[in-house]
Amino acid sequence: MGTSVFQAQASDLDTGVNGMVEYSVVPSGADVATMAQESSGRVADGFGWFSVKLPHQGHIVVNRTLNYERTTKYFVTLQATVRPFFNS
């Protein structure tokens, strides 16, 4: 747990705080459930199993103990968002 498995990188044309990208792991959706049924349950949604330790850095880390005997593939859906620009 806590091991970094990859780092996401996205950019925005804005600069400063308006160009900061924030990452989060989100549920993958129904396709993962279908794949899990077809492969005897050895595929899982990575939501909850993986997380972003520091949202602005994009390091995806293992959040829970993984068991290869039970699950061989995790599908991780990562969402990158930027702050909206406010002209005051």
N, CA, C and O atoms as a GROMACS GRO file, in nm:
protein
  352
    1MET      N    1   0.084  -0.118   0.000
    1MET     CA    2   0.000   0.000   0.000
    1MET      C    3   0.088   0.124   0.000
    1MET      O    4   0.194   0.127   0.063
    2GLY      N    5   0.043   0.227  -0.072
    2GLY     CA    6   0.119   0.350  -0.080
    2GLY      C    7   0.221   0.352  -0.191
    2GLY      O    8   0.283   0.455  -0.216
    3THR      N    9   0.241   0.239  -0.260
    3THR     CA   10   0.337   0.232  -0.369
    3THR      C   11   0.284   0.308  -0.490
    3THR      O   12   0.170   0.289  -0.531
    4SER      N   13   0.368   0.393  -0.547
    4SER     CA   14   0.331   0.468  -0.667
    4SER      C   15   0.339   0.374  -0.787
    4SER      O   16   0.441   0.308  -0.808
    5VAL      N   17   0.230   0.367  -0.866
    5VAL     CA   18   0.229   0.278  -0.982
    5VAL      C   19   0.242   0.353  -1.114
    5VAL      O   20   0.290   0.296  -1.212
    6PHE      N   21   0.202   0.476  -1.119
    6PHE     CA   22   0.226   0.561  -1.235
    6PHE      C   23   0.195   0.705  -1.201
    6PHE      O   24   0.134   0.735  -1.098
    7GLN      N   25   0.238   0.795  -1.289
    7GLN     CA   26   0.212   0.937  -1.269
    7GLN      C   27   0.143   0.992  -1.393
    7GLN      O   28   0.191   0.977  -1.505
    8ALA      N   29   0.030   1.056  -1.370
    8ALA     CA   30  -0.045   1.119  -1.477
    8ALA      C   31   0.012   1.257  -1.505
    8ALA      O   32   0.070   1.321  -1.416
    9GLN      N   33  -0.004   1.302  -1.627
    9GLN     CA   34   0.041   1.436  -1.661
    9GLN      C   35  -0.055   1.496  -1.763
    9GLN      O   36  -0.078   1.440  -1.870
   10ALA      N   37  -0.110   1.609  -1.727
   10ALA     CA   38  -0.199   1.684  -1.817
   10ALA      C   39  -0.160   1.830  -1.804
   10ALA      O   40  -0.098   1.870  -1.706
   11SER      N   41  -0.197   1.908  -1.903
   11SER     CA   42  -0.164   2.050  -1.896
   11SER      C   43  -0.283   2.134  -1.939
   11SER      O   44  -0.374   2.085  -2.007
   12ASP      N   45  -0.280   2.258  -1.899
   12ASP     CA   46  -0.384   2.354  -1.934
   12ASP      C   47  -0.313   2.478  -1.987
   12ASP      O   48  -0.204   2.511  -1.941
   13LEU      N   49  -0.374   2.546  -2.081
   13LEU     CA   50  -0.311   2.663  -2.140
   13LEU      C   51  -0.303   2.781  -2.043
   13LEU      O   52  -0.220   2.870  -2.061
   14ASP      N   53  -0.390   2.784  -1.942
   14ASP     CA   54  -0.384   2.891  -1.843
   14ASP      C   55  -0.257   2.878  -1.760
   14ASP      O   56  -0.195   2.772  -1.756
   15THR      N   57  -0.219   2.987  -1.694
   15THR     CA   58  -0.102   2.986  -1.608
   15THR      C   59  -0.144   3.009  -1.463
   15THR      O   60  -0.257   3.048  -1.436
   16GLY      N   61  -0.053   2.985  -1.372
   16GLY     CA   62  -0.081   3.007  -1.230
   16GLY      C   63  -0.187   2.912  -1.178
   16GLY      O   64  -0.199   2.799  -1.224
   17VAL      N   65  -0.265   2.960  -1.080
   17VAL     CA   66  -0.366   2.875  -1.018
   17VAL      C   67  -0.476   2.834  -1.117
   17VAL      O   68  -0.538   2.730  -1.099
   18ASN      N   69  -0.499   2.914  -1.220
   18ASN     CA   70  -0.601   2.879  -1.320
   18ASN      C   71  -0.557   2.765  -1.410
   18ASN      O   72  -0.640   2.706  -1.480
   19GLY      N   73  -0.429   2.733  -1.411
   19GLY     CA   74  -0.379   2.624  -1.493
   19GLY      C   75  -0.345   2.499  -1.414
   19GLY      O   76  -0.292   2.403  -1.469
   20MET      N   77  -0.375   2.499  -1.284
   20MET     CA   78  -0.345   2.383  -1.201
   20MET      C   79  -0.442   2.269  -1.232
   20MET      O   80  -0.564   2.286  -1.230
   21VAL      N   81  -0.386   2.153  -1.259
   21VAL     CA   82  -0.466   2.034  -1.287
   21VAL      C   83  -0.476   1.952  -1.159
   21VAL      O   84  -0.377   1.930  -1.090
   22GLU      N   85  -0.597   1.907  -1.128
   22GLU     CA   86  -0.620   1.823  -1.010
   22GLU      C   87  -0.670   1.687  -1.058
   22GLU      O   88  -0.763   1.679  -1.139
   23TYR      N   89  -0.610   1.581  -1.007
   23TYR     CA   90  -0.641   1.445  -1.050
   23TYR      C   91  -0.720   1.370  -0.942
   23TYR      O   92  -0.701   1.393  -0.823
   24SER      N   93  -0.807   1.282  -0.988
   24SER     CA   94  -0.878   1.194  -0.895
   24SER      C   95  -0.914   1.065  -0.967
   24SER      O   96  -0.935   1.064  -1.088
   25VAL      N   97  -0.921   0.956  -0.890
   25VAL     CA   98  -0.965   0.827  -0.944
   25VAL      C   99  -1.116   0.823  -0.928
   25VAL      O  100  -1.169   0.849  -0.820
   26VAL      N  101  -1.186   0.789  -1.037
   26VAL     CA  102  -1.332   0.784  -1.036
   26VAL      C  103  -1.379   0.644  -1.077
   26VAL      O  104  -1.303   0.570  -1.138
   27PRO      N  105  -1.502   0.608  -1.044
   27PRO     CA  106  -1.553   0.476  -1.085
   27PRO      C  107  -1.547   0.460  -1.236
   27PRO      O  108  -1.576   0.553  -1.311
   28SER      N  109  -1.509   0.339  -1.280
   28SER     CA  110  -1.490   0.314  -1.424
   28SER      C  111  -1.619   0.294  -1.501
   28SER      O  112  -1.625   0.328  -1.619
   29GLY      N  113  -1.721   0.239  -1.438
   29GLY     CA  114  -1.847   0.222  -1.508
   29GLY      C  115  -1.883   0.077  -1.536
   29GLY      O  116  -1.816  -0.015  -1.490
   30ALA      N  117  -1.989   0.059  -1.612
   30ALA     CA  118  -2.049  -0.073  -1.636
   30ALA      C  119  -1.962  -0.166  -1.720
   30ALA      O  120  -1.972  -0.287  -1.704
   31ASP      N  121  -1.876  -0.114  -1.807
   31ASP     CA  122  -1.794  -0.202  -1.892
   31ASP      C  123  -1.704  -0.292  -1.810
   31ASP      O  124  -1.681  -0.407  -1.848
   32VAL      N  125  -1.651  -0.244  -1.699
   32VAL     CA  126  -1.564  -0.326  -1.614
   32VAL      C  127  -1.644  -0.441  -1.554
   32VAL      O  128  -1.592  -0.553  -1.545
   33ALA      N  129  -1.766  -0.416  -1.513
   33ALA     CA  130  -1.851  -0.523  -1.458
   33ALA      C  131  -1.874  -0.632  -1.562
   33ALA      O  132  -1.870  -0.750  -1.529
   34THR      N  133  -1.898  -0.593  -1.685
   34THR     CA  134  -1.918  -0.690  -1.793
   34THR      C  135  -1.791  -0.772  -1.815
   34THR      O  136  -1.798  -0.895  -1.829
   35MET      N  137  -1.676  -0.707  -1.819
   35MET     CA  138  -1.549  -0.778  -1.838
   35MET      C  139  -1.521  -0.873  -1.722
   35MET      O  140  -1.468  -0.982  -1.743
   36ALA      N  141  -1.556  -0.834  -1.601
   36ALA     CA  142  -1.534  -0.919  -1.485
   36ALA      C  143  -1.617  -1.046  -1.495
   36ALA      O  144  -1.570  -1.154  -1.461
   37GLN      N  145  -1.740  -1.033  -1.541
   37GLN     CA  146  -1.826  -1.151  -1.557
   37GLN      C  147  -1.768  -1.245  -1.661
   37GLN      O  148  -1.771  -1.367  -1.644
   38GLU      N  149  -1.716  -1.189  -1.770
   38GLU     CA  150  -1.661  -1.271  -1.879
   38GLU      C  151  -1.530  -1.339  -1.841
   38GLU      O  152  -1.496  -1.441  -1.900
   39SER      N  153  -1.458  -1.285  -1.745
   39SER     CA  154  -1.327  -1.342  -1.708
   39SER      C  155  -1.329  -1.403  -1.568
   39SER      O  156  -1.228  -1.402  -1.498
   40SER      N  157  -1.442  -1.454  -1.527
   40SER     CA  158  -1.458  -1.521  -1.398
   40SER      C  159  -1.422  -1.432  -1.280
   40SER      O  160  -1.366  -1.479  -1.181
   41GLY      N  161  -1.455  -1.303  -1.289
   41GLY     CA  162  -1.437  -1.213  -1.177
   41GLY      C  163  -1.294  -1.170  -1.150
   41GLY      O  164  -1.266  -1.118  -1.043
   42ARG      N  165  -1.204  -1.190  -1.244
   42ARG     CA  166  -1.063  -1.156  -1.220
   42ARG      C  167  -1.026  -1.017  -1.269
   42ARG      O  168  -0.909  -0.981  -1.273
   43VAL      N  169  -1.126  -0.938  -1.307
   43VAL     CA  170  -1.107  -0.800  -1.349
   43VAL      C  171  -1.189  -0.713  -1.255
   43VAL      O  172  -1.301  -0.749  -1.219
   44ALA      N  173  -1.133  -0.599  -1.215
   44ALA     CA  174  -1.206  -0.513  -1.121
   44ALA      C  175  -1.187  -0.366  -1.156
   44ALA      O  176  -1.090  -0.327  -1.220
   45ASP      N  177  -1.281  -0.288  -1.112
   45ASP     CA  178  -1.272  -0.144  -1.120
   45ASP      C  179  -1.166  -0.100  -1.019
   45ASP      O  180  -1.168  -0.144  -0.904
   46GLY      N  181  -1.073  -0.016  -1.060
   46GLY     CA  182  -0.966   0.029  -0.972
   46GLY      C  183  -1.007   0.133  -0.869
   46GLY      O  184  -0.929   0.167  -0.781
   47PHE      N  185  -1.132   0.183  -0.880
   47PHE     CA  186  -1.180   0.282  -0.785
   47PHE      C  187  -1.182   0.221  -0.646
   47PHE      O  188  -1.242   0.116  -0.624
   48GLY      N  189  -1.116   0.285  -0.552
   48GLY     CA  190  -1.104   0.232  -0.416
   48GLY      C  191  -0.976   0.152  -0.395
   48GLY      O  192  -0.923   0.149  -0.285
   49TRP      N  193  -0.928   0.089  -0.501
   49TRP     CA  194  -0.803   0.012  -0.493
   49TRP      C  195  -0.682   0.102  -0.517
   49TRP      O  196  -0.573   0.077  -0.466
   50PHE      N  197  -0.704   0.207  -0.595
   50PHE     CA  198  -0.598   0.302  -0.627
   50PHE      C  199  -0.648   0.443  -0.595
   50PHE      O  200  -0.768   0.468  -0.600
   51SER      N  201  -0.557   0.533  -0.562
   51SER     CA  202  -0.595   0.669  -0.531
   51SER      C  203  -0.484   0.764  -0.574
   51SER      O  204  -0.376   0.722  -0.615
   52VAL      N  205  -0.513   0.893  -0.565
   52VAL     CA  206  -0.414   0.996  -0.594
   52VAL      C  207  -0.371   1.054  -0.459
   52VAL      O  208  -0.451   1.115  -0.388
   53LYS      N  209  -0.246   1.034  -0.426
   53LYS     CA  210  -0.197   1.076  -0.294
   53LYS      C  211  -0.200   1.228  -0.281
   53LYS      O  212  -0.251   1.280  -0.182
   54LEU      N  213  -0.147   1.299  -0.377
   54LEU     CA  214  -0.148   1.445  -0.378
   54LEU      C  215  -0.216   1.489  -0.508
   54LEU      O  216  -0.155   1.477  -0.615
   55PRO      N  217  -0.338   1.538  -0.502
   55PRO     CA  218  -0.419   1.564  -0.622
   55PRO      C  219  -0.352   1.648  -0.731
   55PRO      O  220  -0.382   1.629  -0.849
   56HIS      N  221  -0.262   1.741  -0.696
   56HIS     CA  222  -0.201   1.826  -0.797
   56HIS      C  223  -0.075   1.765  -0.857
   56HIS      O  224  -0.019   1.820  -0.952
   57GLN      N  225  -0.030   1.653  -0.804
   57GLN     CA  226   0.092   1.591  -0.857
   57GLN      C  227   0.063   1.473  -0.948
   57GLN      O  228   0.148   1.438  -1.031
   58GLY      N  229  -0.052   1.410  -0.935
   58GLY     CA  230  -0.090   1.302  -1.025
   58GLY      C  231  -0.027   1.167  -1.000
   58GLY      O  232  -0.032   1.080  -1.087
   59HIS      N  233   0.033   1.146  -0.882
   59HIS     CA  234   0.090   1.015  -0.850
   59HIS      C  235  -0.023   0.920  -0.811
   59HIS      O  236  -0.092   0.944  -0.712
   60ILE      N  237  -0.041   0.814  -0.888
   60ILE     CA  238  -0.143   0.713  -0.859
   60ILE      C  239  -0.076   0.607  -0.772
   60ILE      O  240   0.027   0.551  -0.809
   61VAL      N  241  -0.136   0.581  -0.656
   61VAL     CA  242  -0.077   0.487  -0.561
   61VAL      C  243  -0.176   0.374  -0.530
   61VAL      O  244  -0.297   0.388  -0.547
   62VAL      N  245  -0.121   0.264  -0.484
   62VAL     CA  246  -0.202   0.151  -0.439
   62VAL      C  247  -0.265   0.190  -0.306
   62VAL      O  248  -0.196   0.233  -0.214
   63ASN      N  249  -0.397   0.176  -0.297
   63ASN     CA  250  -0.471   0.219  -0.179
   63ASN      C  251  -0.505   0.104  -0.084
   63ASN      O  252  -0.526   0.125   0.035
   64ARG      N  253  -0.510  -0.016  -0.139
   64ARG     CA  254  -0.545  -0.135  -0.060
   64ARG      C  255  -0.456  -0.251  -0.104
   64ARG      O  256  -0.396  -0.246  -0.212
   65THR      N  257  -0.449  -0.353  -0.022
   65THR     CA  258  -0.369  -0.471  -0.056
   65THR      C  259  -0.427  -0.541  -0.178
   65THR      O  260  -0.547  -0.570  -0.184
   66LEU      N  261  -0.341  -0.568  -0.276
   66LEU     CA  262  -0.383  -0.635  -0.399
   66LEU      C  263  -0.356  -0.785  -0.387
   66LEU      O  264  -0.259  -0.826  -0.323
   67ASN      N  265  -0.442  -0.867  -0.448
   67ASN     CA  266  -0.427  -1.012  -0.446
   67ASN      C  267  -0.439  -1.062  -0.588
   67ASN      O  268  -0.550  -1.072  -0.642
   68TYR      N  269  -0.326  -1.095  -0.650
   68TYR     CA  270  -0.324  -1.139  -0.790
   68TYR      C  271  -0.402  -1.269  -0.811
   68TYR      O  272  -0.458  -1.291  -0.918
   69GLU      N  273  -0.407  -1.353  -0.711
   69GLU     CA  274  -0.482  -1.478  -0.723
   69GLU      C  275  -0.631  -1.451  -0.743
   69GLU      O  276  -0.702  -1.529  -0.806
   70ARG      N  277  -0.677  -1.339  -0.689
   70ARG     CA  278  -0.819  -1.305  -0.697
   70ARG      C  279  -0.850  -1.211  -0.814
   70ARG      O  280  -0.950  -1.229  -0.883
   71THR      N  281  -0.765  -1.112  -0.836
   71THR     CA  282  -0.788  -1.013  -0.941
   71THR      C  283  -0.658  -0.990  -1.018
   71THR      O  284  -0.556  -0.954  -0.960
   72THR      N  285  -0.663  -1.012  -1.151
   72THR     CA  286  -0.542  -0.999  -1.232
   72THR      C  287  -0.533  -0.865  -1.304
   72THR      O  288  -0.424  -0.824  -1.344
   73LYS      N  289  -0.646  -0.795  -1.320
   73LYS     CA  290  -0.645  -0.665  -1.388
   73LYS      C  291  -0.737  -0.568  -1.316
   73LYS      O  292  -0.846  -0.603  -1.271
   74TYR      N  293  -0.690  -0.445  -1.308
   74TYR     CA  294  -0.770  -0.336  -1.255
   74TYR      C  295  -0.779  -0.228  -1.361
   74TYR      O  296  -0.678  -0.193  -1.422
   75PHE      N  297  -0.896  -0.176  -1.384
   75PHE     CA  298  -0.915  -0.065  -1.477
   75PHE      C  299  -0.930   0.062  -1.393
   75PHE      O  300  -1.025   0.076  -1.316
   76VAL      N  301  -0.835   0.152  -1.410
   76VAL     CA  302  -0.833   0.275  -1.333
   76VAL      C  303  -0.873   0.391  -1.424
   76VAL      O  304  -0.808   0.417  -1.526
   77THR      N  305  -0.979   0.459  -1.388
   77THR     CA  306  -1.023   0.576  -1.462
   77THR      C  307  -0.982   0.700  -1.384
   77THR      O  308  -1.021   0.719  -1.269
   78LEU      N  309  -0.904   0.782  -1.449
   78LEU     CA  310  -0.850   0.902  -1.386
   78LEU      C  311  -0.918   1.024  -1.445
   78LEU      O  312  -0.932   1.036  -1.567
   79GLN      N  313  -0.960   1.114  -1.359
   79GLN     CA  314  -1.023   1.238  -1.402
   79GLN      C  315  -0.927   1.353  -1.373
   79GLN      O  316  -0.874   1.364  -1.262
   80ALA      N  317  -0.904   1.437  -1.473
   80ALA     CA  318  -0.820   1.555  -1.457
   80ALA      C  319  -0.909   1.677  -1.473
   80ALA      O  320  -0.979   1.691  -1.574
   81THR      N  321  -0.907   1.765  -1.374
   81THR     CA  322  -0.990   1.886  -1.381
   81THR      C  323  -0.901   2.007  -1.354
   81THR      O  324  -0.798   1.997  -1.289
   82VAL      N  325  -0.944   2.120  -1.408
   82VAL     CA  326  -0.874   2.246  -1.384
   82VAL      C  327  -0.970   2.344  -1.321
   82VAL      O  328  -1.092   2.334  -1.337
   83ARG      N  329  -0.915   2.440  -1.251
   83ARG     CA  330  -0.999   2.543  -1.190
   83ARG      C  331  -1.058   2.630  -1.300
   83ARG      O  332  -0.988   2.662  -1.396
   84PRO      N  333  -1.182   2.668  -1.288
   84PRO     CA  334  -1.240   2.760  -1.387
   84PRO      C  335  -1.178   2.898  -1.373
   84PRO      O  336  -1.141   2.942  -1.264
   85PHE      N  337  -1.168   2.965  -1.485
   85PHE     CA  338  -1.112   3.100  -1.486
   85PHE      C  339  -1.219   3.198  -1.446
   85PHE      O  340  -1.327   3.201  -1.503
   86PHE      N  341  -1.188   3.280  -1.346
   86PHE     CA  342  -1.280   3.384  -1.303
   86PHE      C  343  -1.214   3.519  -1.327
   86PHE      O  344  -1.104   3.544  -1.278
   87ASN      N  345  -1.280   3.602  -1.401
   87ASN     CA  346  -1.229   3.736  -1.428
   87ASN      C  347  -1.297   3.833  -1.334
   87ASN      O  348  -1.416   3.861  -1.349
   88SER      N  349  -1.222   3.885  -1.235
   88SER     CA  350  -1.284   3.974  -1.138
   88SER      C  351  -1.239   4.116  -1.154
   88SER      O  352  -1.283   4.204  -1.079
   0.00000   0.00000   0.00000
